[in-house]
């Protein structure tokens, strides 16, 4: 995944893959991991109150 944070202090977390990366302002970062199973996984910002404020989404991994 390539991520660019364009506003504020944030990070990126997916619990099931032990993914956690800081997302510096206005800098593209690349996050690599292996999603070995088809499923829907929640990703979110781990900063205080960000997830509960709606800063999360779903990563859908399809079965090949």
N, C-alpha and C positions, 0 to 999 in steps of 0.2 A: 504494500500500500504506500502511496505517496500522499503526505498530508502537509498542508500549509496553514498555520494558525495566523489569521489576519486581524485578530482583535483580542486583547486581554491576555491573561495567564491561564494556560490550559495544559492538559496532557491527554494521553490516549491509553486506554486500558481494555484488555479482553482477558477475563479471568481464566477461561478454559485453556488458553494457549500460553499462559504466563507472560503475556505481552504487556509491557509498561514502558512508555517513552514520553519524555518531556517534549513539548512542542513549542520551541522558541518562536517569538513573534516574527512574522514575515520571513521565515526560513523554511524551505521545503525539507522535510525529513522522509526517509524511506524506512519502512518497517517490514521486515521479512519474517515469515513463520510458515509452518506447514499445517494446513487444515486438512487432516487425513480422513475426516468423516463429513458426510453431508448433514447439515443441521443449520439452525438459525442461532447465531451467537450475538449477545449484547455487547456492544462497545460503548464506552462512556468516558467522560472527563472525571477524573478522580479528585479534583479540587473540591474544597468544602462547599457543599450545597449545590454544586453544578449538576450532578446527576439528577437530583430531586427537582431541579429547576428546568429539566427537560433536555439537558445536554447529553444525549445518548442516542443510539441508533441500533439497527439490526444488520449484521453481516450475514448474508445467506450464502451458504456453501452448497453447491449442487453436486449430485453424484454423477460421475462420468460414466 
